[in-house]
Amino acid sequence: MASQSLAPAQQAAPNSASTPSKPKSSHPPVSILSSQFARGYALVHPAILLSLVAYRFSSVVNDPVAELLSDIPFLVGLQVVYVMGCLPPAGAEKDGNASADGTMRKTPGPKRRGHSASKGSSWSTGLVTVAWKLTPALLSLTLTMLLATPTLALLLVLFGAPLTTHHILTFLCAAHMALLSAFPLIYAHGVDGEIWREIWGASRPADAVWGGALGTCLGAWFGAVPIPLDWDRPWQAYPITILTGAYIGYVIGMLVGRARWVFGKRLEFVPQGARDIKVD
């Protein structure tokens, strides 16, 4: 009797072992907020950045240090408006007081009467919403300048930037790249270690935030190509082409990451058939 009762269990064991385990679900891509302002400014923002690059390009060629330094406040302002107006802050989906479009939910309670009361309530709700988004924006900006900028400056040196000279230019180039790439990433994802492992491993699902960061890095890399060429042009000086490529790559990455045929998909480094091979 004992041998008969154990037989079904022994037959079921190979079936359960052969069934492949489902992959762990990753964090979803970041969607642009559903408000009308967010949808509109998400398209206007790239155009403003490219217009700023084109308008100030000659000034950057003539005096790169002064121009790149004076452009940082404008870039900070544009990026703060973009992240606060178009992106959900980190942990928004877990906040019980926040709705899916990034606005504050109405607290249940007795209905107020009078036009002045409703107007005051809307003003207070708007101020709470701004404060709720401004705090993570300031924290993300602080982490961007203290951590991301030195890290990108070191990476620029490792990829061929001058080691003993042009220190100010390297730091300013890293600051611009950090504001473009790292600032939205920190605002949308915080310091979640699992998400940042996906970012460094290039395995994040495509969205405007991840696409912009990836486009910044690729654009800067391609932008370094004209520097060693013997064209003897003033705009070939370091780091003008690198930073120009970073801006162009950021805009392209943002727009491509939002496209319907790309949004939510991941870069595939391993062929699909290779992942189906089972190891006994």
VOBA-1610 file (N, C-alpha, C; in pm, whole numbers, padded with zeros to 5 digits, always signed):
BEGIN
Met+00083-00120+00000Met+00000+00000+00000Met+00086+00125+00000Ala+00195+00121+00074Ala+00284+00239+00081Ala+00347+00268-00053Ser+00387+00158-00123Ser+00449+00179-00254Ser+00349+00236-00353Gln+00220+00197-00342Gln+00119+00248-00433Gln+00090+00395-00406Ser+00093+00440-00280Ser+00064+00579-00246Ser+00177+00672-00285Leu+00299+00620-00289Leu+00412+00704-00325Leu+00427+00718-00475Ala+00370+00629-00553Ala+00389+00631-00697Ala+00336+00758-00762Pro+00213+00804-00729Pro+00166+00927-00794Pro+00254+01046-00762Ala+00306+01049-00638Ala+00391+01163-00600Ala+00520+01163-00678Gln+00576+01040-00700Gln+00700+01031-00777Gln+00678+01067-00923Gln+00558+01038-00976Gln+00530+01072-01114Gln+00506+01221-01132Ala+00453+01286-01028Ala+00423+01429-01038Ala+00548+01514-01022Ala+00652+01460-00956Ala+00772+01539-00930Ala+00843+01582-01057Pro+00865+01490-01155Pro+00932+01535-01277Pro+00854+01640-01353Asn+00721+01632-01350Asn+00641+01731-01422Asn+00657+01869-01362Ser+00658+01876-01228Ser+00674+02006-01164Ser+00813+02060-01183Ala+00914+01971-01189Ala+01052+02018-01206Ala+01077+02065-01348Ser+01008+02002-01444Ser+01031+02039-01583Ser+00960+02167-01623Thr+00860+02209-01542Thr+00787+02330-01574Thr+00875+02450-01549Pro+00904+02532-01648Pro+00992+02646-01626Pro+00926+02750-01537Ser+01005+02811-01451Ser+00953+02913-01362Ser+00933+03042-01439Lys+00829+03113-01404Lys+00798+03237-01472Lys+00899+03344-01431Pro+00946+03426-01525Pro+01040+03530-01490Pro+00977+03634-01399Lys+01058+03689-01316Lys+01011+03789-01223Lys+00971+03914-01298Ser+00851+03966-01266Ser+00803+04084-01336Ser+00887+04205-01299Ser+00919+04285-01400Ser+01000+04403-01379Ser+00911+04522-01351His+00971+04631-01308His+00897+04754-01286His+00847+04807-01419Pro+00726+04857-01424Pro+00669+04902-01552Pro+00738+05029-01601Pro+00726+05060-01729Pro+00784+05183-01782Pro+00712+05305-01727Val+00777+05419-01734Val+00722+05544-01684Val+00640+05609-01795Ser+00516+05636-01766Ser+00427+05700-01863Ser+00418+05850-01834Ile+00401+05928-01940Ile+00375+06071-01923Ile+00239+06088-01857Leu+00228+06184-01767Leu+00102+06207-01697Leu-00010+06238-01796Ser-00132+06211-01753Ser-00246+06220-01843Ser-00304+06360-01854Ser-00251+06457-01782Ser-00306+06593-01790Ser-00275+06654-01925Gln-00353+06755-01962Gln-00335+06820-02091Gln-00201+06894-02098Phe-00162+06956-01986Phe-00033+07025-01983Phe+00082+06927-02003Ala+00074+06811-01937Ala+00182+06712-01947Ala+00196+06661-02090Arg+00084+06631-02155Arg+00090+06581-02292Arg+00145+06685-02388Gly+00109+06810-02365Gly+00156+06914-02454Gly+00301+06951-02430Tyr+00338+06969-02302Tyr+00475+07013-02274Tyr+00576+06903-02302Ala+00536+06777-02293Ala+00628+06669-02325Ala+00673+06673-02470Leu+00593+06736-02557Leu+00632+06754-02697Leu+00704+06887-02719Val+00668+06989-02641Val+00731+07119-02656Val+00871+07121-02594His+00890+07047-02488His+01017+07048-02415His+01137+07012-02504Pro+01132+06905-02583Pro+01246+06877-02672Pro+01274+06989-02771Ala+01168+07051-02823Ala+01188+07161-02918Ala+01257+07279-02851Ile+01222+07308-02727Ile+01285+07419-02655Ile+01434+07390-02634Leu+01467+07268-02597Leu+01607+07233-02574Leu+01690+07246-02702Leu+01638+07194-02812Leu+01712+07205-02938Leu+01724+07350-02983Ser+01620+07430-02959Ser+01628+07572-02993Ser+01735+07643-02909Leu+01744+07605-02781Leu+01847+07664-02696Leu+01987+07627-02744Val+02004+07502-02786Val+02135+07459-02837Val+02171+07535-02964Ala+02076+07548-03057Ala+02103+07618-03182Ala+02129+07767-03160Tyr+02055+07827-03068Tyr+02068+07971-03045Tyr+02200+08005-02977Arg+02247+07920-02888Arg+02368+07949-02810Arg+02492+07880-02865Phe+02481+07815-02980Phe+02593+07735-03028Phe+02714+07823-03059Ser+02695+07934-03125Ser+02808+08021-03158Ser+02874+08076-03033Ser+02795+08106-02931Ser+02852+08155-02805Ser+02933+08047-02736Val+02888+07923-02745Val+02964+07812-02686Val+03097+07795-02757Val+03098+07812-02888Val+03223+07800-02963Val+03321+07910-02926Asn+03271+08032-02906Asn+03359+08145-02875Asn+03411+08141-02732Asp+03326+08108-02636Asp+03367+08105-02495Asp+03293+07991-02426Pro+03342+07868-02438Pro+03265+07753-02388Pro+03246+07753-02236Val+03346+07794-02161Val+03334+07788-02015Val+03224+07882-01966Ala+03230+08007-02006Ala+03131+08105-01961Ala+02991+08069-02010Glu+02980+08022-02134Glu+02849+07993-02190Glu+02786+07869-02127Leu+02863+07763-02112Leu+02808+07642-02050Leu+02769+07668-01904Leu+02843+07751-01835Leu+02809+07784-01697Leu+02682+07866-01689Ser+02667+07962-01778Ser+02547+08047-01776Ser+02424+07974-01825Asp+02440+07865-01900Asp+02326+07788-01950Asp+02269+07692-01847Ile+02344+07662-01742Ile+02297+07564-01643Ile+02167+07609-01575Pro+02153+07736-01530Pro+02024+07774-01469Pro+01905+07756-01563Phe+01922+07786-01692Phe+01813+07766-01788Phe+01779+07618-01801Leu+01882+07535-01806Leu+01858+07391-01819Leu+01792+07336-01694Val+01835+07383-01577Val+01773+07339-01452Val+01624+07375-01451Gly+01592+07499-01489Gly+01452+07540-01490Gly+01367+07459-01586Leu+01419+07434-01705Leu+01343+07355-01803Leu+01323+07212-01756Gln+01426+07153-01699Gln+01413+07015-01653Gln+01322+07003-01531Val+01324+07102-01442Val+01234+07100-01327Val+01089+07108-01372Val+01060+07197-01467Val+00924+07206-01520Val+00884+07075-01587Tyr+00977+07013-01658Tyr+00945+06888-01728Tyr+00913+06775-01630Val+00999+06754-01531Val+00977+06641-01441Val+00854+06664-01352Met+00835+06786-01305Met+00720+06813-01219Met+00589+06813-01296Gly+00592+06858-01420Gly+00469+06868-01496Gly+00432+06746-01577Cys+00532+06661-01608Cys+00507+06552-01702Cys+00531+06413-01644Leu+00606+06400-01535Leu+00644+06269-01484Leu+00589+06245-01344Pro+00551+06121-01313Pro+00512+06089-01175Pro+00637+06073-01089Pro+00638+06128-00968Pro+00756+06112-00883Pro+00769+05969-00833Ala+00887+05935-00786Ala+00913+05800-00737Ala+00819+05767-00622Gly+00758+05649-00629Gly+00666+05605-00524Gly+00527+05662-00535Ala+00494+05729-00646Ala+00361+05788-00660Ala+00252+05682-00660Glu+00284+05565-00720Glu+00183+05459-00725Glu+00156+05398-00589Lys+00249+05421-00493Lys+00231+05366-00359Lys+00172+05468-00262Asp+00162+05593-00305Asp+00111+05699-00220Asp-00040+05698-00223Gly-00098+05681-00110Gly-00243+05675-00105Gly-00310+05807-00135Asn-00238+05920-00126Asn-00296+06049-00151Asn-00277+06096-00295Ala-00215+06013-00376Ala-00186+06053-00513Ala-00263+05966-00609Ser-00316+06027-00712Ser-00387+05953-00814Ser-00293+05916-00926Ala-00344+05846-01026Ala-00258+05795-01131Ala-00199+05905-01218Asp-00266+06020-01229Asp-00215+06127-01314Asp-00129+06225-01238Gly-00091+06192-01114Gly+00000+06276-01038Gly-00067+06386-00960Thr-00200+06396-00961Thr-00269+06498-00884Thr-00315+06442-00751Met-00341+06530-00657Met-00382+06486-00525Met-00529+06447-00526Arg-00559+06337-00459Arg-00698+06294-00449Arg-00772+06383-00350Lys-00900+06398-00375Lys-00982+06478-00284Lys-01009+06400-00156Thr-00990+06466-00045Thr-01015+06404+00083Thr-01164+06402+00109Pro-01222+06286+00142Pro-01367+06281+00164Pro-01405+06364+00285Gly-01519+06427+00277Gly-01563+06509+00389Gly-01688+06583+00350Pro-01739+06667+00440Pro-01861+06740+00410Pro-01840+06840+00297Lys-01941+06857+00211Lys-01933+06948+00099Lys-01938+07092+00149Arg-01851+07174+00092Arg-01849+07315+00128Arg-01939+07393+00033Arg-02001+07496+00089Arg-02091+07578+00010Arg-02026+07713-00015Gly-02062+07772-00127Gly-02012+07905-00157Gly-01898+07902-00256His-01894+08004-00340His-01791+08011-00442His-01654+08035-00380Ser-01647+08118-00277Ser-01519+08149-00216Ser-01458+08028-00149Ala-01542+07944-00088Ala-01490+07825-00023Ala-01431+07728-00124Ser-01500+07708-00237Ser-01448+07617-00339Ser-01322+07673-00402Lys-01316+07804-00421Lys-01196+07865-00478Lys-01078+07850-00385Gly-01100+07870-00254Gly-00992+07853-00158Gly-00946+07709-00150Ser-01042+07616-00163Ser-01006+07475-00160Ser-00921+07437-00280Ser-00955+07489-00399Ser-00876+07458-00518Ser-00735+07516-00508Trp-00723+07636-00452Trp-00591+07694-00434Trp-00507+07611-00337Ser-00569+07568-00227Ser-00494+07488-00129Ser-00455+07353-00187Thr-00543+07294-00268Thr-00511+07167-00332Thr-00396+07183-00431Gly-00399+07295-00505Gly-00290+07321-00598Gly-00157+07341-00528Leu-00158+07412-00417Leu-00033+07432-00342Leu+00020+07302-00284Val-00070+07217-00236Val-00027+07088-00183Val+00033+07002-00293Thr-00028+07006-00413Thr+00023+06929-00526Thr+00162+06976-00566Val+00181+07109-00573Val+00312+07163-00609Val+00416+07124-00506Ala+00381+07137-00377Ala+00476+07099-00271Ala+00506+06951-00274Trp+00405+06869-00309Trp+00424+06725-00315Trp+00520+06686-00425Lys+00523+06764-00535Lys+00614+06736-00646Lys+00746+06810-00634Leu+00746+06926-00566Leu+00868+07005-00557Leu+00971+06939-00466Thr+00926+06875-00361Thr+01020+06812-00268Thr+01105+06704-00336Pro+01046+06605-00406Pro+01131+06507-00476Pro+01212+06569-00588Ala+01163+06679-00649Ala+01240+06744-00755Ala+01368+06804-00698Leu+01358+06870-00583Leu+01477+06930-00520Leu+01574+06823-00472Leu+01519+06715-00414Leu+01607+06606-00371Leu+01677+06541-00490Ser+01603+06521-00599Ser+01664+06462-00719Ser+01770+06553-00778Leu+01744+06684-00776Leu+01843+06779-00827Leu+01970+06778-00742Thr+01953+06765-00611Thr+02070+06759-00522Thr+02153+06634-00548Leu+02087+06519-00561Leu+02159+06396-00590Leu+02225+06401-00728Thr+02160+06468-00821Thr+02218+06479-00955Thr+02349+06556-00952Met+02352+06667-00880Met+02473+06749-00877Met+02582+06687-00790Leu+02544+06619-00681Leu+02644+06566-00589Leu+02697+06429-00630Leu+02615+06347-00695Leu+02656+06210-00728Leu+02670+06187-00878Ala+02566+06224-00955Ala+02569+06192-01098Ala+02673+06274-01173Thr+02688+06401-01139Thr+02785+06484-01211Thr+02929+06437-01194Pro+02977+06411-01070Pro+03113+06357-01059Pro+03131+06221-01125Thr+03026+06138-01120Thr+03035+06006-01184Thr+03051+06020-01335Leu+02971+06107-01396Leu+02982+06127-01541Leu+03114+06194-01578Ala+03165+06283-01492Ala+03295+06344-01520Ala+03405+06238-01522Leu+03398+06143-01428Leu+03495+06034-01426Leu+03482+05947-01549Leu+03359+05919-01590Leu+03338+05838-01710Leu+03389+05909-01836Leu+03373+06040-01841Leu+03425+06115-01956Leu+03577+06102-01964Val+03642+06106-01849Val+03788+06091-01847Val+03827+05949-01889Leu+03753+05851-01841Leu+03784+05713-01878Leu+03762+05687-02027Phe+03671+05761-02089Phe+03644+05743-02231Phe+03728+05835-02319Gly+03826+05904-02261Gly+03919+05978-02344Gly+03925+06127-02323Ala+03848+06183-02228Ala+03858+06326-02202Ala+03994+06359-02143Pro+04044+06484-02160Pro+04175+06520-02106Pro+04182+06499-01955Leu+04290+06438-01910Leu+04305+06406-01768Leu+04370+06519-01690Thr+04468+06586-01750Thr+04544+06689-01679Thr+04502+06831-01714Thr+04417+06847-01814Thr+04372+06980-01854Thr+04220+06979-01874His+04164+07097-01901His+04021+07113-01933His+03931+07059-01821His+03974+07073-01696His+03895+07019-01586His+03758+07087-01575Ile+03756+07220-01590Ile+03629+07292-01578Ile+03534+07251-01690Leu+03585+07238-01811Leu+03500+07197-01923Leu+03446+07056-01904Thr+03529+06968-01853Thr+03482+06831-01827Thr+03371+06831-01724Phe+03387+06909-01617Phe+03284+06913-01513Phe+03155+06976-01566Leu+03166+07083-01645Leu+03046+07146-01700Leu+02975+07054-01799Cys+03052+06983-01880Cys+02991+06887-01973Cys+02919+06777-01895Ala+02980+06729-01789Ala+02916+06625-01707Ala+02791+06679-01639Ala+02793+06806-01595Ala+02676+06864-01531Ala+02558+06873-01628His+02584+06916-01751His+02476+06922-01851His+02422+06783-01881Met+02510+06685-01897Met+02465+06550-01926Met+02388+06490-01809Ala+02430+06521-01686Ala+02360+06469-01569Ala+02220+06527-01557Leu+02206+06657-01586Leu+02074+06719-01581Leu+01982+06661-01687Leu+02037+06625-01802Leu+01956+06566-01907Leu+01917+06422-01876Ser+02010+06342-01830Ser+01987+06198-01817Ser+01952+06155-01675Ala+02034+06192-01577Ala+02017+06139-01441Ala+01903+06205-01365Phe+01881+06335-01385Phe+01778+06406-01310Phe+01639+06345-01328Pro+01590+06324-01452Pro+01459+06257-01466Pro+01458+06115-01413Leu+01569+06042-01427Leu+01574+05906-01375Leu+01558+05903-01224Ile+01631+05990-01155Ile+01622+05993-01008Ile+01484+06038-00964Tyr+01427+06135-01034Tyr+01294+06183-00996Tyr+01189+06073-01013Ala+01196+05997-01121Ala+01094+05897-01149Ala+01116+05766-01074His+01242+05732-01040His+01271+05602-00981His+01331+05609-00841Gly+01371+05728-00796Gly+01428+05738-00663Gly+01561+05665-00654Val+01579+05595-00543Val+01705+05521-00520Val+01677+05371-00509Asp+01576+05324-00579Asp+01543+05182-00580Asp+01656+05104-00645Gly+01723+05018-00567Gly+01838+04945-00618Gly+01805+04852-00732Glu+01688+04788-00727Glu+01650+04694-00834Glu+01633+04766-00967Ile+01571+04884-00963Ile+01552+04959-01087Ile+01685+05009-01141Trp+01774+05055-01052Trp+01903+05106-01099Trp+01992+04995-01153Arg+01974+04872-01105Arg+02046+04760-01167Arg+01995+04738-01310Glu+01865+04755-01333Glu+01813+04745-01468Glu+01866+04859-01555Ile+01880+04978-01497Ile+01930+05091-01574Ile+02074+05068-01617Trp+02160+05029-01522Trp+02301+05006-01555Trp+02318+04884-01645Gly+02225+04790-01637Gly+02232+04673-01723Gly+02162+04690-01856Ala+02110+04811-01882Ala+02041+04841-02009Ala+01925+04746-02033Ser+01854+04710-01926Ser+01742+04617-01938Ser+01609+04680-01897Arg+01604+04813-01885Arg+01480+04880-01852Arg+01386+04879-01972Pro+01255+04868-01948Pro+01161+04883-02059Pro+01164+05027-02111Ala+01147+05042-02239Ala+01162+05173-02303Ala+01052+05268-02259Asp+01090+05390-02228Asp+00998+05500-02201Asp+01074+05630-02226Ala+01009+05744-02204Ala+01072+05872-02232Ala+01191+05897-02140Val+01182+05852-02015Val+01290+05878-01919Val+01413+05793-01952Trp+01393+05663-01968Trp+01505+05574-01999Trp+01559+05602-02139Gly+01470+05630-02234Gly+01515+05662-02369Gly+01597+05789-02374Gly+01558+05890-02296Gly+01635+06013-02292Gly+01773+05994-02233Ala+01783+05913-02127Ala+01913+05887-02066Ala+02004+05808-02159Leu+01948+05705-02222Leu+02027+05625-02316Leu+02068+05708-02437Gly+01977+05791-02485Gly+02009+05876-02599Gly+02117+05979-02567Thr+02118+06029-02443Thr+02223+06123-02402Thr+02360+06059-02409Cys+02372+05937-02358Cys+02501+05868-02358Cys+02546+05833-02499Leu+02454+05780-02579Leu+02491+05745-02716Leu+02522+05869-02800Gly+02445+05975-02780Gly+02471+06097-02854Gly+02605+06159-02819Ala+02642+06156-02691Ala+02773+06207-02651Ala+02885+06122-02710Trp+02863+05992-02716Trp+02965+05902-02771Trp+02986+05929-02921Phe+02877+05941-02995Phe+02889+05972-03138Phe+02939+06115-03159Gly+02906+06204-03066Gly+02951+06342-03078Gly+03101+06358-03064Ala+03167+06260-03005Ala+03313+06268-02991Ala+03386+06233-03120Val+03316+06181-03220Val+03382+06139-03343Val+03451+06254-03416Pro+03391+06372-03431Pro+03459+06478-03508Pro+03580+06539-03439Ile+03600+06518-03309Ile+03707+06587-03237Ile+03845+06553-03293Pro+03880+06425-03315Pro+04017+06397-03363Pro+04037+06416-03513Leu+03929+06445-03587Leu+03943+06461-03731Leu+04017+06592-03764Asp+04098+06588-03866Asp+04183+06701-03903Asp+04108+06796-03996Trp+04003+06858-03943Trp+03925+06953-04021Trp+03961+07098-03985Asp+04024+07116-03870Asp+04067+07249-03825Asp+03950+07347-03819Arg+03841+07302-03752Arg+03725+07388-03733Arg+03714+07426-03586Pro+03673+07548-03554Pro+03665+07589-03413Pro+03561+07511-03333Trp+03455+07462-03398Trp+03353+07389-03325Trp+03394+07246-03293Gln+03512+07202-03342Gln+03561+07068-03308Gln+03626+07062-03171Ala+03645+07176-03106Ala+03713+07178-02977Ala+03632+07103-02872Tyr+03703+07038-02781Tyr+03639+06965-02671Tyr+03574+07065-02577Pro+03451+07040-02527Pro+03361+06927-02551Pro+03238+06967-02631Ile+03255+07056-02729Ile+03138+07114-02797Ile+03058+07008-02869Thr+03124+06926-02949Thr+03051+06824-03025Thr+02993+06715-02934Ile+03063+06685-02825Ile+03012+06585-02730Ile+02881+06631-02670Leu+02879+06757-02624Leu+02759+06808-02560Leu+02646+06829-02660Thr+02679+06872-02781Thr+02577+06886-02883Thr+02514+06751-02917Gly+02598+06648-02930Gly+02546+06514-02954Gly+02461+06464-02838Ala+02498+06501-02714Ala+02420+06459-02598Ala+02280+06519-02601Tyr+02270+06648-02636Tyr+02139+06712-02644Tyr+02054+06649-02755Ile+02114+06630-02871Ile+02039+06571-02982Ile+01997+06428-02949Gly+02088+06351-02890Gly+02054+06215-02851Gly+01946+06210-02745Tyr+01948+06306-02652Tyr+01844+06311-02548Tyr+01706+06333-02609Val+01697+06426-02702Val+01568+06455-02766Val+01519+06335-02846Ile+01609+06274-02924Ile+01569+06157-03003Ile+01528+06042-02912Gly+01603+06019-02805Gly+01570+05912-02712Gly+01436+05933-02644Met+01406+06058-02608Met+01275+06087-02547Met+01161+06054-02641Leu+01173+06100-02765Leu+01064+06082-02862Leu+01049+05935-02902Val+01161+05867-02923Val+01155+05725-02960Val+01101+05642-02844Gly+01143+05673-02721Gly+01096+05597-02606Gly+00946+05607-02584Arg+00885+05716-02631Arg+00740+05734-02616Arg+00661+05672-02730Ala+00730+05637-02840Ala+00658+05584-02956Ala+00586+05454-02921Arg+00473+05431-02981Arg+00391+05314-02947Arg+00461+05183-02979Trp+00537+05181-03088Trp+00602+05056-03128Trp+00729+05028-03048Val+00769+05121-02958Val+00889+05103-02877Val+00857+05101-02728Phe+00757+05176-02686Phe+00726+05193-02544Phe+00701+05058-02477Gly+00771+05034-02366Gly+00755+04912-02288Gly+00842+04796-02331Lys+00913+04808-02444Lys+00999+04700-02490Lys+01140+04716-02436Arg+01214+04606-02435Arg+01350+04605-02381Arg+01450+04570-02489Leu+01573+04612-02467Leu+01681+04572-02556Leu+01710+04424-02537Glu+01718+04349-02645Glu+01742+04205-02641Glu+01887+04178-02680Phe+01969+04139-02581Phe+02108+04105-02607Phe+02127+03955-02628Val+02028+03873-02590Val+02035+03728-02605Val+01927+03684-02701Pro+01959+03603-02803Pro+01856+03555-02895Pro+01745+03482-02822Gln+01624+03493-02876Gln+01508+03431-02811Gln+01525+03280-02798Gly+01584+03215-02898Gly+01599+03071-02891Gly+01697+03026-02785Ala+01798+03112-02757Ala+01897+03074-02657Ala+01838+03069-02519Arg+01733+03153-02493Arg+01674+03155-02360Arg+01582+03037-02338Asp+01542+02970-02446Asp+01453+02855-02431Asp+01529+02725-02409Ile+01663+02726-02415Ile+01740+02604-02394Ile+01735+02566-02248Lys+01703+02444-02219Lys+01692+02396-02083Lys+01818+02320-02047Val+01865+02344-01928Val+01985+02274-01878Val+01938+02172-01777Asp+01967+02043-01804Asp+01927+01936-01714Asp+02030+01922-01602
//
